[in-house]
Amino acid sequence: MGSDFPPLAIRIWMHKLKKDVAQPVAILERSLLNFMSPDAASLSVKNATERGILVPRAVGARAKRMTLGFCQKLSSLPSSTSDPYCFECHLPGILRECASCTRSFHEDCQRKELETPNYSVPSDKGQPYRFPLNETDKEAENNQNEELPQTPTPEPLLDHNSNINQEPLTAATPDFLKHESLEWDDDVFFVSEQKGARQRKQTRVKDELQPSSDGEVGSDLEHCTRCRLLKLAALHNPPQLDNQEIGCLLSYSWNTHHSWLSMDVAKYMAKNWSDRDSALVKRILFKTKILGLTDIGRNVAANKYVYLTEFLVDLLDLQHNIAVFFGPKSVEYNATKWLLRDVTHDIREIRRCPDCYRYSNEANLSSLWFAKPCLQRHELVFAKTTGSPPWPAKVISVSKRKPIKYDVRFFGGSHSRALISERDIIPIESDIQSHIKPKNSRALTAALRELQCHMMLSHYSASLFGFHADPVIAEDLIQIALSHCSESTESKRGRPPTPASAKKRKLNTTAPEASSPLSTRVMRTRRRTISLRSEALQENMDDSVTYQNLTAEIIQAHEELAKCQTELTSMRQKLDAVKRKRWCHLCLKEATYDCCFMASYCSGECQRRDKRRHQAACKVNQ
């Protein structure tokens, strides 16, 4: 369209023409020279005049000097049913209207992968928010030269634990782009499970949401990115999450990352322009509701988001409005790239395991937050890293390409994450007592204790530690499990040395006519064997009754808690009744009358005895 012009010109001109002020054409063209060439500035003023946005006005009695000002009649401004700016590149041109909403887009700008932006995602180097080690800035060298198979589907149909596949990586991919490795498999298999060399491909069940022909693919591309994302919102959402839990998870992400943006469109208009000028700019530039940081924060606090994708598309609308208003090369638009990068990463982590994401953000509530079981159970392994012994860890995901690598998160310490090769992964056994040794370091001992606590808590239902669970019950279970883990760890660290007096007593009581050395050695061996067997039997019996004892302890703890709460309530009632009484200013007994508002007495005798001290401060005679 020949009448199109950059949308940022409206914001620049409004500072010159606010409150119905008119300026010469030269001033309007000169104000755009910092953003475009002189010819483009002249063409922008001409196109705005042809569209009726800028109207000529006469200045002076003889009307020899013509000036331009904004059209003040909102009904006279040009209007269209669709957005005049592309939802992807935020610029005008030959646009295609969305079949479901008022947004528009260039056919060349349409995303093939829904959650992969067309621009270069900035890296996190030198930034305050850093990604974990499982998402590196560079891909593996052996994967850069491989050709990845192309799929006919325009968007990935992902489950709640899947990794978001992005565009294929080639040798021309810049190193500073942030991307996740395409070698990660959506299906996590266990360490003991080995796939066959000639395993047949699994039969694919046709999905109703998955396009099966070129016609359906083309019809899906007729919609904008927002509508395509909302179409798959329920499929991408983790199961068994209600709006309250989603609001809690999104609040952690929003409160951490919203500081990237310090200015939005609504805040800028309210700060610099009047209501009429703001309404004029909204009529010219925007066809949808202008969302600001305050609006999104209010929606998160009110638990209005049913799906994670709804929060993501609101951020896309915020990014589009900022790009149209401030320009695609502005600082504000660049800040939205950082915001969307971090929020998209958090949404991907929530899809993998909502419980892990919530526990990590609530780490200040419990020191053993990593030991809490998740609804989606993780495999437990020992992972070997350079310079460290095999360390207990949880498996987050497993790669499907060779060499196979495990994305694990370690127990103990800061619970860091790492990519571990398959040959450095050891399946964990049910009995980990063999790994508890006196020579272990304090960090490894603490990690093993946390692992033991996690294994004991895994026998309980994950709903006891969920979002709607009682935190008091969860903390009681953790403390009980921790006490049992501490006892077993201390018993395995070795028995205390025998006192010197006991050693001398044994030497003195030895009979001179003892049996032969051979028989004595055999008897000692048999005694050790019998004692070891009895200890093992005793441990098995203890394990069988451990859970019954834990249940009894929990019930007893709840009864004691209810009793303490009842006593506390009665004590508060007594305290309130005592506070309402008046007390004698001299003897501290219950008062019967007042001298003034500063002193009360139980009798006239106390008032006479306290007269000298109280007379100076008494307000009756003053």
KEROFI-550093 format. One line per field, with one value per residue (C-alpha): residue number from 1; x negated, y, z negated; chain. Coordinates in pm, whole numbers, plus 50000, padded with zeros to 5 digits. Layout:
% residues N
i <- (NUM, ...)
east <- (X, ...)
north <- (Y, ...)
up <- (Z, ...)
ch <- (A, ...)
This chain:
% residues 622
i <- (1, 2, 3, 4, 5, 6, 7, 8, 9, 10, 11, 12, 13, 14, 15, 16, 17, 18, 19, 20, 21, 22, 23, 24, 25, 26, 27, 28, 29, 30, 31, 32, 33, 34, 35, 36, 37, 38, 39, 40, 41, 42, 43, 44, 45, 46, 47, 48, 49, 50, 51, 52, 53, 54, 55, 56, 57, 58, 59, 60, 61, 62, 63, 64, 65, 66, 67, 68, 69, 70, 71, 72, 73, 74, 75, 76, 77, 78, 79, 80, 81, 82, 83, 84, 85, 86, 87, 88, 89, 90, 91, 92, 93, 94, 95, 96, 97, 98, 99, 100, 101, 102, 103, 104, 105, 106, 107, 108, 109, 110, 111, 112, 113, 114, 115, 116, 117, 118, 119, 120, 121, 122, 123, 124, 125, 126, 127, 128, 129, 130, 131, 132, 133, 134, 135, 136, 137, 138, 139, 140, 141, 142, 143, 144, 145, 146, 147, 148, 149, 150, 151, 152, 153, 154, 155, 156, 157, 158, 159, 160, 161, 162, 163, 164, 165, 166, 167, 168, 169, 170, 171, 172, 173, 174, 175, 176, 177, 178, 179, 180, 181, 182, 183, 184, 185, 186, 187, 188, 189, 190, 191, 192, 193, 194, 195, 196, 197, 198, 199, 200, 201, 202, 203, 204, 205, 206, 207, 208, 209, 210, 211, 212, 213, 214, 215, 216, 217, 218, 219, 220, 221, 222, 223, 224, 225, 226, 227, 228, 229, 230, 231, 232, 233, 234, 235, 236, 237, 238, 239, 240, 241, 242, 243, 244, 245, 246, 247, 248, 249, 250, 251, 252, 253, 254, 255, 256, 257, 258, 259, 260, 261, 262, 263, 264, 265, 266, 267, 268, 269, 270, 271, 272, 273, 274, 275, 276, 277, 278, 279, 280, 281, 282, 283, 284, 285, 286, 287, 288, 289, 290, 291, 292, 293, 294, 295, 296, 297, 298, 299, 300, 301, 302, 303, 304, 305, 306, 307, 308, 309, 310, 311, 312, 313, 314, 315, 316, 317, 318, 319, 320, 321, 322, 323, 324, 325, 326, 327, 328, 329, 330, 331, 332, 333, 334, 335, 336, 337, 338, 339, 340, 341, 342, 343, 344, 345, 346, 347, 348, 349, 350, 351, 352, 353, 354, 355, 356, 357, 358, 359, 360, 361, 362, 363, 364, 365, 366, 367, 368, 369, 370, 371, 372, 373, 374, 375, 376, 377, 378, 379, 380, 381, 382, 383, 384, 385, 386, 387, 388, 389, 390, 391, 392, 393, 394, 395, 396, 397, 398, 399, 400, 401, 402, 403, 404, 405, 406, 407, 408, 409, 410, 411, 412, 413, 414, 415, 416, 417, 418, 419, 420, 421, 422, 423, 424, 425, 426, 427, 428, 429, 430, 431, 432, 433, 434, 435, 436, 437, 438, 439, 440, 441, 442, 443, 444, 445, 446, 447, 448, 449, 450, 451, 452, 453, 454, 455, 456, 457, 458, 459, 460, 461, 462, 463, 464, 465, 466, 467, 468, 469, 470, 471, 472, 473, 474, 475, 476, 477, 478, 479, 480, 481, 482, 483, 484, 485, 486, 487, 488, 489, 490, 491, 492, 493, 494, 495, 496, 497, 498, 499, 500, 501, 502, 503, 504, 505, 506, 507, 508, 509, 510, 511, 512, 513, 514, 515, 516, 517, 518, 519, 520, 521, 522, 523, 524, 525, 526, 527, 528, 529, 530, 531, 532, 533, 534, 535, 536, 537, 538, 539, 540, 541, 542, 543, 544, 545, 546, 547, 548, 549, 550, 551, 552, 553, 554, 555, 556, 557, 558, 559, 560, 561, 562, 563, 564, 565, 566, 567, 568, 569, 570, 571, 572, 573, 574, 575, 576, 577, 578, 579, 580, 581, 582, 583, 584, 585, 586, 587, 588, 589, 590, 591, 592, 593, 594, 595, 596, 597, 598, 599, 600, 601, 602, 603, 604, 605, 606, 607, 608, 609, 610, 611, 612, 613, 614, 615, 616, 617, 618, 619, 620, 621, 622)
east <- (50000, 49862, 50029, 49848, 49593, 49393, 49622, 49360, 49414, 49747, 49577, 49310, 49561, 49788, 49516, 49517, 49893, 50050, 50339, 50454, 50136, 50039, 49681, 49525, 49442, 49067, 49079, 49270, 49022, 48723, 48854, 48829, 48470, 48327, 48522, 48529, 48389, 48515, 48701, 48875, 48968, 49124, 49310, 49444, 49587, 49742, 49902, 50040, 50196, 50354, 50507, 50661, 50454, 50285, 50510, 50390, 50468, 50424, 50223, 50252, 50508, 50400, 50358, 50029, 49859, 50005, 49950, 50052, 50225, 50397, 50758, 50956, 51273, 51233, 51515, 51333, 51015, 50961, 51071, 51035, 51156, 50805, 50473, 50273, 49941, 49793, 49817, 49466, 49248, 49478, 49451, 49710, 49727, 49928, 50090, 50306, 50592, 50636, 50941, 51036, 50944, 50854, 50477, 50278, 49945, 49716, 49716, 49335, 49336, 49571, 49409, 49361, 49279, 49525, 49305, 48995, 48970, 48851, 48594, 48264, 48325, 48060, 47811, 47794, 47420, 47355, 47719, 47858, 48085, 47887, 48026, 47926, 47654, 47896, 47954, 47617, 47538, 47373, 47487, 47280, 47027, 47143, 47496, 47417, 47345, 47631, 47935, 48248, 48559, 48832, 49186, 49493, 49669, 49648, 49642, 49532, 49801, 49637, 49735, 49676, 49327, 49192, 48903, 48990, 48830, 48710, 48585, 48318, 47964, 47721, 47363, 47493, 47672, 47510, 47348, 47519, 47869, 48047, 48188, 48254, 48094, 48311, 48152, 48378, 48645, 48994, 49020, 48799, 48691, 48525, 48160, 48234, 48449, 48248, 48404, 48355, 48124, 48397, 48693, 48997, 49140, 49441, 49772, 49880, 50239, 50391, 50463, 50766, 50563, 50279, 50322, 50304, 50304, 50157, 50499, 50528, 50174, 50260, 50581, 50391, 50148, 50442, 50454, 50220, 49972, 50198, 50494, 50275, 50128, 50470, 50592, 50335, 50351, 50527, 50290, 49976, 50105, 49989, 50269, 50434, 50351, 50631, 50628, 50516, 50201, 50130, 50165, 49920, 49664, 49699, 49665, 49319, 49211, 49377, 49243, 48892, 48884, 49124, 48843, 48705, 48970, 48993, 49229, 49528, 49775, 50045, 49798, 49629, 49960, 50081, 49752, 49709, 50048, 50402, 50694, 50807, 50463, 50429, 50766, 50657, 50338, 50528, 50775, 50494, 50253, 50436, 50734, 50721, 50716, 50384, 50244, 49994, 49769, 50027, 50304, 50100, 49989, 50351, 50462, 50190, 50286, 50656, 50587, 50758, 50532, 50667, 50381, 50014, 50050, 50299, 50028, 49782, 50014, 50082, 49708, 49704, 49977, 49773, 49467, 49662, 49809, 49469, 49306, 49577, 49568, 49193, 49057, 48897, 48550, 48628, 48488, 48835, 48894, 48554, 48646, 48956, 48726, 48547, 48879, 49029, 48708, 48710, 49085, 49084, 48806, 49010, 49320, 49112, 48989, 49347, 49456, 49178, 49266, 49489, 49400, 49024, 49073, 49294, 49063, 48760, 48938, 49055, 48711, 48718, 49013, 48829, 48462, 48544, 48764, 48578, 48673, 49046, 49195, 49352, 49671, 49457, 49200, 48833, 48587, 48308, 47951, 47590, 47422, 47043, 46879, 46510, 46336, 46630, 46756, 47088, 47350, 47723, 47946, 48292, 48335, 48515, 48494, 48297, 48162, 48263, 47953, 47616, 47420, 47710, 47695, 47898, 48021, 47998, 48035, 47819, 47917, 47751, 47578, 47727, 47906, 47726, 47805, 47572, 47562, 47413, 47307, 47481, 47165, 47143, 47495, 47542, 47891, 47969, 48052, 48325, 48068, 47823, 47663, 47360, 47285, 47281, 46920, 46720, 46479, 46751, 46730, 46986, 47146, 47191, 47323, 47579, 47679, 47726, 47932, 48153, 48185, 48291, 48547, 48681, 48711, 48903, 49136, 49196, 49401, 49663, 49904, 49773, 50100, 49977, 49709, 49914, 50032, 50357, 50197, 50157, 49798, 49796, 49859, 49594, 49337, 49423, 49364, 49032, 48914, 49013, 48835, 48532, 48508, 48511, 48255, 48027, 48045, 47962, 47677, 47522, 47548, 47365, 47082, 46927, 46957, 46770, 46434, 46428, 46314, 45972, 46121, 46342, 46042, 45844, 46144, 46165, 45793, 45809, 46113, 45960, 45934, 45590, 45729, 45904, 45968, 45738, 45684, 45857, 46178, 46179, 46145, 46428, 46655, 46588, 46671, 46995, 47088, 47028, 47238, 47523, 47511, 47511, 47806, 47997, 47922, 48046, 48362, 48416, 48378, 48639, 48879, 48816, 48890, 49222, 49345, 49184, 49484, 49729, 49520, 49507, 49886, 49931, 49685, 49867, 50206, 50058, 49895, 50229, 50403, 50137, 50162, 50542, 50500, 50242, 50465, 50756, 50540, 50410, 50763, 50874, 50561, 50626, 50983, 50861, 50600, 50863, 51081, 50788, 50705, 51057, 51029, 50899, 50624, 50531, 50250, 50090, 50154, 50238, 50563, 50881, 50995, 51345, 51336, 51120, 50940, 50869, 50799, 50442, 50509, 50768, 50791, 50951, 51023, 50991, 50697, 50491, 50582, 50466, 50140, 50068, 50167, 49815, 49692, 50004, 50090, 49828, 49967, 50335, 50553, 50858, 50745, 50548)
north <- (50000, 50332, 50515, 50320, 50486, 50376, 50365, 50520, 50849, 50892, 50890, 51138, 51374, 51364, 51529, 51817, 51833, 51747, 51956, 52037, 52225, 52267, 52276, 52344, 52051, 52114, 52065, 51736, 51607, 51717, 51526, 51196, 51235, 51042, 50732, 50747, 50923, 51268, 51117, 50865, 51142, 51350, 51048, 50970, 51321, 51300, 50958, 51071, 51375, 51163, 50926, 51216, 51167, 51506, 51792, 52134, 52446, 52816, 53040, 53417, 53660, 53625, 53246, 53251, 52990, 52637, 52406, 52049, 51909, 51589, 51539, 51588, 51410, 51042, 50947, 51112, 50909, 50615, 50287, 49925, 49596, 49445, 49549, 49754, 49621, 49271, 49073, 48930, 49210, 49495, 49686, 49777, 49634, 49379, 49195, 48887, 48904, 48634, 48416, 48424, 48770, 49125, 49065, 49059, 48923, 48899, 48555, 48551, 48642, 48365, 48130, 47768, 47675, 47838, 47905, 47989, 48363, 48486, 48715, 48614, 48523, 48700, 48497, 48506, 48581, 48871, 48891, 48867, 48572, 48267, 47943, 47610, 47395, 47180, 47469, 47583, 47866, 47625, 47294, 46980, 46972, 46639, 46769, 47083, 46909, 46660, 46712, 46693, 46529, 46767, 46705, 46816, 46953, 47330, 47310, 47041, 46862, 46842, 46687, 46842, 46689, 46756, 46970, 47249, 47176, 47478, 47540, 47301, 47400, 47443, 47559, 47910, 47927, 48203, 48093, 48361, 48233, 48068, 47727, 47392, 47079, 46883, 46563, 46549, 46283, 46349, 45992, 45938, 45574, 45421, 45328, 44957, 44977, 44919, 44975, 44705, 44756, 44670, 44794, 44860, 45204, 45248, 45282, 45642, 45713, 45990, 46295, 46510, 46825, 46720, 46824, 46527, 46695, 46997, 47160, 47143, 47277, 47571, 47640, 47646, 47902, 48132, 48206, 48432, 48301, 48390, 48192, 47893, 47887, 47912, 47626, 47395, 47552, 47255, 47005, 47186, 47237, 47000, 46776, 46812, 47183, 47420, 47796, 47857, 47646, 47791, 48141, 48051, 47912, 48208, 48453, 48312, 48366, 48707, 48850, 48745, 48861, 49154, 49391, 49363, 49618, 49954, 50124, 50011, 50184, 50254, 50390, 50611, 50761, 50831, 51000, 51227, 51291, 51388, 51146, 51289, 51265, 50907, 50815, 50967, 50756, 50440, 50497, 50537, 50258, 49984, 49763, 49551, 49626, 49769, 49538, 49683, 49540, 49628, 49444, 49125, 49133, 49181, 48882, 48665, 48769, 48705, 48353, 48437, 48217, 47866, 47759, 47854, 47949, 48224, 48398, 48357, 48508, 48808, 48870, 48845, 49112, 49328, 49284, 49374, 49691, 49804, 49739, 49937, 50226, 50258, 50101, 49759, 49900, 50063, 49970, 49885, 49631, 49471, 49432, 49233, 48981, 48917, 48894, 48643, 48440, 48395, 48340, 48083, 47897, 47895, 47770, 47489, 47394, 47399, 47168, 46924, 46902, 47158, 47020, 47061, 47420, 47502, 47331, 47521, 47854, 47761, 47649, 47900, 47717, 47386, 47291, 46951, 47076, 46860, 46544, 46599, 46353, 46482, 46365, 46279, 46041, 46081, 45798, 45798, 45732, 45782, 46024, 46043, 46376, 46460, 46494, 46371, 46030, 45891, 46134, 46072, 46259, 46275, 46219, 46512, 46397, 46165, 46238, 46017, 46068, 45910, 45967, 45938, 46194, 46237, 46570, 46518, 46728, 46636, 46587, 46803, 47140, 47383, 47103, 47186, 47031, 46873, 46668, 46327, 46064, 45728, 45545, 45761, 45674, 45398, 45269, 45324, 45023, 45000, 44956, 45248, 45156, 45020, 45371, 45521, 45493, 45662, 45808, 45995, 46373, 46583, 46697, 46340, 46227, 46509, 46419, 46051, 46150, 46366, 46075, 45843, 46098, 46124, 45747, 45724, 46009, 45850, 45577, 45839, 45991, 46297, 46474, 46513, 46751, 46909, 47265, 47212, 46999, 47110, 47236, 47134, 46769, 46778, 46928, 46667, 46386, 46539, 46571, 46212, 46081, 46296, 46155, 45799, 45886, 46046, 45737, 45498, 45719, 45745, 45369, 45305, 45545, 45282, 45196, 45406, 45279, 45051, 45225, 45126, 44992, 44752, 44623, 44558, 44383, 44147, 44065, 43997, 43767, 43538, 43182, 43018, 42675, 42806, 42593, 42572, 42880, 42710, 42639, 42990, 43141, 42921, 43017, 43384, 43347, 43170, 43435, 43712, 43527, 43474, 43837, 43964, 43747, 43860, 44222, 44178, 44007, 44282, 44548, 44375, 44357, 44722, 44820, 44632, 44827, 45161, 45290, 45188, 45375, 45680, 45680, 45653, 45936, 46158, 46093, 46163, 46482, 46604, 46534, 46727, 47011, 47032, 47030, 47311, 47516, 47478, 47589, 47883, 47996, 47984, 48170, 48444, 48481, 48516, 48768, 48976, 48975, 49088, 49371, 49511, 49551, 49857, 49819, 50020, 50266, 50185, 49826, 49682, 49528, 49557, 49922, 50039, 50403, 50650, 50961, 51077, 50908, 50840, 50664, 50443, 50316, 50035, 50243, 50590, 50476, 50392, 50723, 50919, 50722, 50787, 51154, 51301, 51097, 51136, 51500, 51640, 51442, 51449, 51613, 51679, 52007, 52133)
up <- (50000, 50102, 49813, 49541, 49311, 49005, 48698, 48466, 48650, 48469, 48128, 48243, 48401, 48097, 47887, 48137, 48201, 47864, 47730, 48086, 48179, 48548, 48682, 49024, 49250, 49215, 48837, 48872, 49129, 48921, 48614, 48806, 48929, 48632, 48739, 49121, 49426, 49540, 49837, 49612, 49366, 49644, 49777, 49429, 49387, 49735, 49671, 49333, 49500, 49776, 49519, 49328, 49011, 49056, 49175, 49303, 49105, 49187, 48953, 48952, 49090, 49454, 49435, 49625, 49402, 49396, 49101, 49019, 48711, 48605, 48705, 48384, 48505, 48420, 48655, 48946, 48902, 49139, 48985, 49088, 48947, 48924, 48775, 49031, 48895, 48910, 48586, 48644, 48787, 48665, 48993, 49259, 49609, 49804, 49516, 49482, 49237, 48975, 49028, 48658, 48524, 48630, 48644, 48968, 49086, 49386, 49547, 49535, 49164, 49055, 48803, 48900, 48538, 48302, 48000, 48202, 48283, 48620, 48461, 48302, 47940, 47727, 47527, 47147, 47129, 46893, 46788, 46432, 46522, 46639, 46777, 46615, 46766, 46961, 47202, 47328, 47565, 47809, 47944, 47949, 48230, 48363, 48409, 48604, 48931, 48916, 49132, 48925, 49069, 49174, 49056, 49252, 48945, 48902, 48523, 48277, 48083, 47744, 47416, 47074, 47037, 47385, 47499, 47739, 48074, 48259, 48613, 48748, 48664, 48950, 48987, 49050, 48717, 48507, 48184, 47980, 48055, 47768, 47866, 47710, 47847, 48087, 47966, 47661, 47666, 47537, 47403, 47099, 47072, 46769, 46740, 46726, 47039, 47358, 47699, 47959, 48255, 48508, 48317, 48530, 48545, 48326, 48501, 48504, 48412, 48614, 48403, 48469, 48405, 48635, 48999, 49234, 49572, 49745, 49750, 49373, 49336, 49556, 49368, 49039, 49177, 49244, 48870, 48676, 48422, 48129, 48263, 48352, 48001, 47836, 48054, 47890, 47543, 47379, 47544, 47425, 47071, 46794, 46667, 46326, 46300, 46203, 46247, 45887, 45922, 46266, 46119, 45843, 46089, 46325, 46037, 45959, 46320, 46359, 46033, 46134, 46497, 46532, 46429, 46784, 46886, 46716, 46965, 47171, 47402, 47143, 46889, 47151, 47266, 46913, 46826, 47131, 47297, 47213, 47238, 47573, 47728, 47599, 47748, 48080, 48090, 47994, 48278, 48533, 48426, 48237, 48314, 47998, 47627, 47507, 47241, 46997, 46729, 46464, 46650, 46690, 46327, 46219, 46430, 46276, 45923, 45992, 46134, 46464, 46677, 46732, 46962, 46972, 47338, 47250, 47047, 47336, 47598, 47372, 47366, 47747, 47763, 47524, 47745, 48062, 47910, 47783, 48122, 48305, 48060, 47989, 48309, 48381, 48310, 47977, 47637, 47510, 47787, 47727, 47358, 47458, 47630, 47301, 47118, 47362, 47366, 46986, 46955, 47237, 47057, 46734, 46918, 47066, 46717, 46585, 46866, 46780, 46410, 46234, 45890, 45941, 46056, 45757, 45505, 45636, 45598, 45247, 45131, 44846, 44687, 44639, 44634, 44789, 45073, 45324, 45130, 45184, 45435, 45756, 45921, 46222, 46072, 46172, 46203, 45944, 46060, 45959, 46203, 46235, 46315, 46354, 46019, 45810, 45696, 45826, 45701, 45649, 45892, 46052, 46427, 46592, 46956, 47184, 47532, 47822, 48037, 47993, 47783, 47539, 47258, 46943, 46813, 46436, 46123, 45826, 45464, 45199, 45217, 45467, 45661, 45983, 46324, 46577, 46897, 46820, 47074, 47068, 46963, 46648, 46531, 46271, 46187, 45825, 45609, 45352, 45075, 45068, 44735, 44921, 45049, 44698, 44590, 44316, 44571, 44759, 44761, 44576, 44902, 45028, 44690, 44694, 45053, 44960, 44659, 44881, 45124, 44840, 44728, 45085, 45116, 44788, 44884, 45226, 45054, 44970, 45216, 45402, 45319, 44959, 45092, 45372, 45413, 45219, 44945, 44585, 44545, 44178, 44266, 44538, 44300, 44034, 44284, 44386, 44027, 43945, 44253, 44174, 43822, 43953, 44222, 43962, 43738, 44022, 44142, 43796, 43740, 44066, 43985, 43752, 43382, 43123, 43003, 42700, 42378, 42236, 41910, 42104, 42302, 41979, 41824, 42120, 42097, 41723, 41746, 42010, 41874, 41886, 41978, 42296, 42601, 42901, 43121, 43415, 43227, 43085, 43435, 43567, 43280, 43339, 43712, 43631, 43380, 43635, 43895, 43652, 43538, 43899, 43987, 43681, 43762, 44120, 43997, 43743, 44015, 44233, 43942, 43864, 44225, 44216, 43915, 44003, 44197, 43924, 43669, 43896, 43930, 43554, 43495, 43744, 43579, 43236, 43361, 43502, 43170, 42981, 43230, 43187, 42809, 42822, 43050, 42807, 42513, 42715, 42799, 42436, 42326, 42580, 42455, 42097, 42206, 42386, 42076, 41859, 42100, 42067, 41686, 41496, 41235, 40929, 40994, 40653, 40547, 40895, 40780, 40983, 40974, 40884, 40994, 41192, 41071, 41426, 41757, 41640, 41305, 41137, 40779, 40586, 40273, 40125, 39910, 40218, 40375, 40065, 40045, 40411, 40403, 40394, 40688, 40901, 40820, 41060, 41355, 41264, 41528, 41311, 41154, 41458)
ch <- (A, A, A, A, A, A, A, A, A, A, A, A, A, A, A, A, A, A, A, A, A, A, A, A, A, A, A, A, A, A, A, A, A, A, A, A, A, A, A, A, A, A, A, A, A, A, A, A, A, A, A, A, A, A, A, A, A, A, A, A, A, A, A, A, A, A, A, A, A, A, A, A, A, A, A, A, A, A, A, A, A, A, A, A, A, A, A, A, A, A, A, A, A, A, A, A, A, A, A, A, A, A, A, A, A, A, A, A, A, A, A, A, A, A, A, A, A, A, A, A, A, A, A, A, A, A, A, A, A, A, A, A, A, A, A, A, A, A, A, A, A, A, A, A, A, A, A, A, A, A, A, A, A, A, A, A, A, A, A, A, A, A, A, A, A, A, A, A, A, A, A, A, A, A, A, A, A, A, A, A, A, A, A, A, A, A, A, A, A, A, A, A, A, A, A, A, A, A, A, A, A, A, A, A, A, A, A, A, A, A, A, A, A, A, A, A, A, A, A, A, A, A, A, A, A, A, A, A, A, A, A, A, A, A, A, A, A, A, A, A, A, A, A, A, A, A, A, A, A, A, A, A, A, A, A, A, A, A, A, A, A, A, A, A, A, A, A, A, A, A, A, A, A, A, A, A, A, A, A, A, A, A, A, A, A, A, A, A, A, A, A, A, A, A, A, A, A, A, A, A, A, A, A, A, A, A, A, A, A, A, A, A, A, A, A, A, A, A, A, A, A, A, A, A, A, A, A, A, A, A, A, A, A, A, A, A, A, A, A, A, A, A, A, A, A, A, A, A, A, A, A, A, A, A, A, A, A, A, A, A, A, A, A, A, A, A, A, A, A, A, A, A, A, A, A, A, A, A, A, A, A, A, A, A, A, A, A, A, A, A, A, A, A, A, A, A, A, A, A, A, A, A, A, A, A, A, A, A, A, A, A, A, A, A, A, A, A, A, A, A, A, A, A, A, A, A, A, A, A, A, A, A, A, A, A, A, A, A, A, A, A, A, A, A, A, A, A, A, A, A, A, A, A, A, A, A, A, A, A, A, A, A, A, A, A, A, A, A, A, A, A, A, A, A, A, A, A, A, A, A, A, A, A, A, A, A, A, A, A, A, A, A, A, A, A, A, A, A, A, A, A, A, A, A, A, A, A, A, A, A, A, A, A, A, A, A, A, A, A, A, A, A, A, A, A, A, A, A, A, A, A, A, A, A, A, A, A, A, A, A, A, A, A, A, A, A, A, A, A, A, A, A, A, A, A, A, A, A, A, A, A, A, A, A, A, A, A, A, A, A, A, A, A, A, A, A, A, A, A, A, A, A, A, A, A, A, A, A, A, A, A, A, A, A, A, A, A, A, A, A, A, A, A, A, A, A, A, A, A, A, A, A, A, A, A, A, A, A, A, A, A, A)
